[in-house]
């Protein structure tokens, strides 16, 4: 598929997701990086978003809980170009009933070429990178062109 460019503005739209065994770790990370996060637009799956809001006061757009469709809601926002970065602290050693949704979310983040952190070390690298606070261009699939070509012939 042909590629096009999408601009990630200085003010990022950030999704925060964490499996149950990783919620404390994500919350600790958010607290440690609160000053860097507060100038961005935050989204999160339900329980995670409410925890972050309650413990930090950060304004978080909370979706449904992950197992109730929140992972899919975040994935939809990614595919619509409304999420710029995904911090998803997931537990690879614990099977969850909504595992297909988790895989779909990670697949969409990869398809749409957005930065993804699945653990604290990677999250630290992303948030401390100079590019995090800058306008950045990324390559994404040129889906409108793909559709136009498919419909022509």
C-alpha positions as CSV (number, residue, x, y, z in Angstrom):
1,X,0.0,0.0,0.0
2,X,1.2,3.5,-0.8
3,X,2.2,5.7,2.1
4,X,1.3,9.3,3.0
5,X,2.4,11.6,5.9
6,X,0.6,12.4,9.1
7,X,1.7,15.2,11.4
8,X,1.8,14.6,15.1
9,X,1.5,18.0,16.7
10,X,3.5,19.1,19.8
11,X,0.4,18.5,21.9
12,X,0.0,14.8,21.5
13,X,-3.2,12.7,21.9
14,X,-2.0,9.9,24.2
15,X,-3.8,6.6,25.1
16,X,-3.0,5.0,28.4
17,X,-3.9,1.3,28.9
18,X,-2.9,-1.2,31.5
19,X,-3.8,-4.8,32.4
20,X,-4.9,-5.4,36.0
21,X,-1.4,-6.6,37.1
22,X,0.2,-3.6,35.5
23,X,-2.1,-0.8,36.7
24,X,0.0,0.1,39.7
25,X,3.1,0.3,37.5
26,X,1.4,2.6,35.0
27,X,0.0,4.8,37.7
28,X,3.4,5.1,39.3
29,X,4.9,6.0,35.8
30,X,2.2,8.6,35.2
31,X,2.8,10.2,38.6
32,X,6.6,10.3,37.8
33,X,5.9,11.9,34.4
34,X,2.8,14.0,35.3
35,X,4.4,17.3,34.4
36,X,5.3,16.0,30.9
37,X,1.8,14.5,30.4
38,X,-0.3,17.4,31.7
39,X,0.1,19.4,28.5
40,X,-1.3,16.6,26.3
41,X,-4.7,15.2,25.7
42,X,-5.1,11.9,27.5
43,X,-7.3,8.9,26.8
44,X,-7.5,5.7,28.7
45,X,-9.5,2.6,29.1
46,X,-12.1,2.9,31.9
47,X,-10.6,1.6,35.1
48,X,-7.1,2.8,34.2
49,X,-8.4,6.3,33.3
50,X,-10.4,6.6,36.5
51,X,-7.4,5.5,38.6
52,X,-5.2,8.1,36.9
53,X,-7.7,10.9,37.3
54,X,-8.4,10.0,41.0
55,X,-4.7,9.8,41.9
56,X,-3.2,12.6,39.9
57,X,-6.0,15.0,39.0
58,X,-5.1,14.7,35.3
59,X,-8.0,15.1,32.9
60,X,-8.5,11.8,31.2
61,X,-11.0,10.9,28.6
62,X,-12.1,7.5,29.9
63,X,-13.4,4.8,27.5
64,X,-15.1,1.6,28.6
65,X,-13.1,-0.9,30.6
66,X,-10.8,-3.0,28.3
67,X,-12.8,-6.2,28.5
68,X,-16.0,-4.3,27.9
69,X,-14.8,-2.8,24.6
70,X,-12.4,-0.1,25.7
71,X,-9.5,-1.6,23.9
72,X,-11.6,-1.6,20.7
73,X,-12.5,2.1,21.3
74,X,-8.9,3.0,21.6
75,X,-8.1,1.0,18.5
76,X,-10.9,2.9,16.6
77,X,-9.4,6.2,17.7
78,X,-6.0,5.1,16.4
79,X,-7.4,4.1,13.0
80,X,-9.2,7.5,12.8
81,X,-5.9,9.3,13.4
82,X,-7.0,10.6,16.8
83,X,-4.3,8.9,18.9
84,X,-0.6,9.8,18.5
85,X,1.1,7.6,21.1
86,X,0.0,4.5,23.0
87,X,1.4,3.6,26.4
88,X,0.0,0.1,27.0
89,X,1.5,-1.7,30.1
90,X,0.4,-5.2,29.3
91,X,1.0,-8.5,31.1
92,X,2.3,-11.0,28.6
93,X,2.3,-13.8,31.3
94,X,-1.3,-13.5,32.2
95,X,-4.0,-14.6,29.8
96,X,-7.0,-12.3,29.6
97,X,-10.4,-13.1,28.1
98,X,-10.2,-10.1,25.8
99,X,-6.8,-11.2,24.4
100,X,-8.0,-10.9,20.8
101,X,-8.9,-7.2,21.5
102,X,-5.4,-6.6,22.9
103,X,-3.8,-8.1,19.8
104,X,-6.0,-6.1,17.6
105,X,-5.1,-2.9,19.5
106,X,-1.4,-3.6,19.1
107,X,-1.9,-4.5,15.4
108,X,-3.7,-1.2,14.7
109,X,-1.0,0.8,16.5
110,X,1.6,-0.9,14.3
111,X,-0.5,-0.5,11.0
112,X,-0.9,3.2,11.7
113,X,2.8,3.6,12.7
114,X,2.3,5.3,16.1
115,X,4.8,5.0,18.9
116,X,3.9,2.2,21.4
117,X,5.4,1.4,24.8
118,X,4.4,-1.9,26.3
119,X,6.6,-1.6,29.4
120,X,8.1,1.1,31.6
121,X,11.5,1.1,30.0
122,X,10.1,1.8,26.6
123,X,7.7,4.4,28.0
124,X,10.6,6.2,29.6
125,X,12.5,6.2,26.3
126,X,9.5,7.7,24.4
127,X,8.5,10.4,26.9
128,X,12.1,11.5,27.3
129,X,12.9,11.6,23.6
130,X,13.3,15.1,22.2
131,X,10.8,14.3,19.5
132,X,8.1,13.7,22.1
133,X,7.7,17.4,22.7
134,X,8.0,18.4,19.0
135,X,5.9,18.3,15.9
136,X,6.8,15.1,14.0
137,X,5.8,13.6,10.7
138,X,5.1,9.9,10.4
139,X,4.4,7.6,7.5
140,X,1.0,6.0,7.4
141,X,-0.9,3.9,4.9
142,X,-2.6,6.1,2.2
143,X,-6.0,4.4,2.7
144,X,-8.0,6.9,0.7
145,X,-5.8,6.4,-2.3
146,X,-6.0,2.6,-1.8
147,X,-9.8,2.8,-1.8
148,X,-9.9,5.1,-4.8
149,X,-7.8,2.7,-6.8
150,X,-9.8,-0.4,-5.7
151,X,-13.0,1.3,-6.7
152,X,-11.7,2.3,-10.2
153,X,-10.9,-1.1,-11.4
